[in-house]
């Protein structure tokens, strides 16, 4: 819903998309913060927490701004906090950071390249990285600029549903409206 290039059916809900995001983030924040405080004691303060939310690589600055404002409304950070208190990272970058730690497991070394395919519910992002070994350790650099599109699994589900409806109805079947999500 935050991808301006995506043509979706209108959001007919009493809760706006940014409010739905902030409500979700707020509930998640309360749960996680409470678990951290239970596990590690009261020596931590919520004011000292830093956050990193991942977003699709194709999101515009406008969409990222909506996400940041939703996080503020949810209480993760305050509008006056330093911008680095909430980092917004791309989903393929997060996957690459994981791969950087797992490279030893796959015997990847200096000069090797690998592709990250982050296929989610709404988007699919692709990017290629190259490994460099320097005196400071392993380093990843982008070989290609990340590319993403709104073609994740929910679009497969919607298109399959539309295909099934078309096929069944062409055979004269009358399907209840709620049997196949469209």
N, C-alpha and C positions, 0 to 999 in steps of 0.2 A: 504493500500500500504506500510505501514511501518512495517507490521508484516512479518518477514522473513520466518515464517513457513507456510505462506499462498501461495498457488499456484493460481495465477491469470493470466489472459491473459496479455501479455506484455503491458506496458504503452506506447502507440504510440501517443505521444503528443509532440509538440515543447517545451512545458514548462515542466521542471522536476517536480517530486512530491514535493521535498523540496521547489522549487521556487513557486509552486502553493500554498503550505501551507503558505509560507511567504507573498505572495501577498494577500491572504485572511486575515491573521492576521494583516497585515499592514493597510488594508482598514477598518477592524473592529476597530483596535486601534485608527485610526484617527477619526472615527465616535464617539466612546465612549469617548475618551479624550475630544473632542470638546463639547459633551453634558455635561460632568462633569464640564468643565470650564464655560460653559454657566449657568449651574444650581447653582454652588457653588462659582462662581466668580473667579477672578484671584488670589485668595489667595493660590491656589494650583498650584504646578509646576509639570509638567510631570516627572521631575527628581525624585520627591518624591513618585511616584506611585510604588506599588509592585504588582506583578501579580501571579496568580495561574491558570495554565492550567491543565485540567484533561485529562488523557489519559487512554486507556484500561489497565486493571490490567496485562494483559499478555504481554504487550510490553516489549521488551528487553531494556537494557541500551543503546544499539546502536540506537534503534528507538527513545528513549527519547532524546538522544544527537542530532539527526536530528531535532527533534521538538525544542530543545533549540536553535540550530543554525538558524532555520527558524525564531524564535522570535527575535533573534539578527538582522538578515537581515531585518526583518519587522520594526525594530526601537523601539520595546518595551523596550529593554534593550541594553546595550553595552557589548561587550565581556569582558571588564575590570571590570564590575559591580560585586558586591558580589553575589555569587551563590544564596543566599536567596532572591534576588530581584525578581527572577522568580522561583516559586515553581512548580514542576510538581507532581501532586497528582493523585492517581488512581481514576477512576470513582466510584468504590464501596466505597472507603473511603469518597469521597464527599457525596455520598448518605447516608452513615452512620452518617456523621456530621449533615446532615439535620434531620435524624431520631432522633439523640440525642436531638435536639431541639424540635422535635415533640412527643417525648416519653410520655410527660404528656397528650397529646391529646388521646393517645391510652392506657393509664393507665398501662404502663409498669413500673415495679419496679425492685428492687434489685434481682439479680439472673435470671431474665427473659432473654431469648435468642430470637433473631430474625434474619431472613435471608434477605439479600439484594440481589435482582435479578435485575441487571442493564442490560436490554435487549435493545440494540440499533440497529442501521443500520448495523454495521459491526460485533460487538462482543456482546457476552452475558457473564457477569461476575457474579459469585455467591460467597458470603461470609457470615459467621454466626458470630454475635457479641453477647456478654453477657453484661448486664448492672450491674454495681456495684455502690452502693451508699456509698460514703465515707464522711468524715468530710469536704472535699474540694468540694463535689458535685457529680454529676453524671459522671461516667466514663465508656467508652466502651472499651472492650478488644476483640480481635479476638479469636473465639473459633476454627475456622478452617482457614487455609490459603486460601486466595482468589484463585479462579480458573476461568479461562476464556477460551473462544474458539471463533473462527471466525465462528459464526453460527447465526448472526443477521438477521434482516429482509431482507436485500438486497440479502442474500443467499437463503432465502425462495422465494423471487421474481424470482431470476435466475433459481432456480430449478423448480418452477412452470412453468416458461416460457419454459424451456427445455421439461418438461413433456407435455405441451400443443402442442408444435411443433411436438413431437414424436407421440402423439395421432392423431392429425389432418393429419399429413403426412402419417401415416399408413392407413388412410381412403382415401388417394388419393388427399387430399387437397394441393394446392400450395399456400403457404402463402408468402406475400411480406416480405422481410428481415427485414423491420423496424416495423412490426406490433407487434412483441413480443420481448422485449429486452432480449438478451442472453449474 
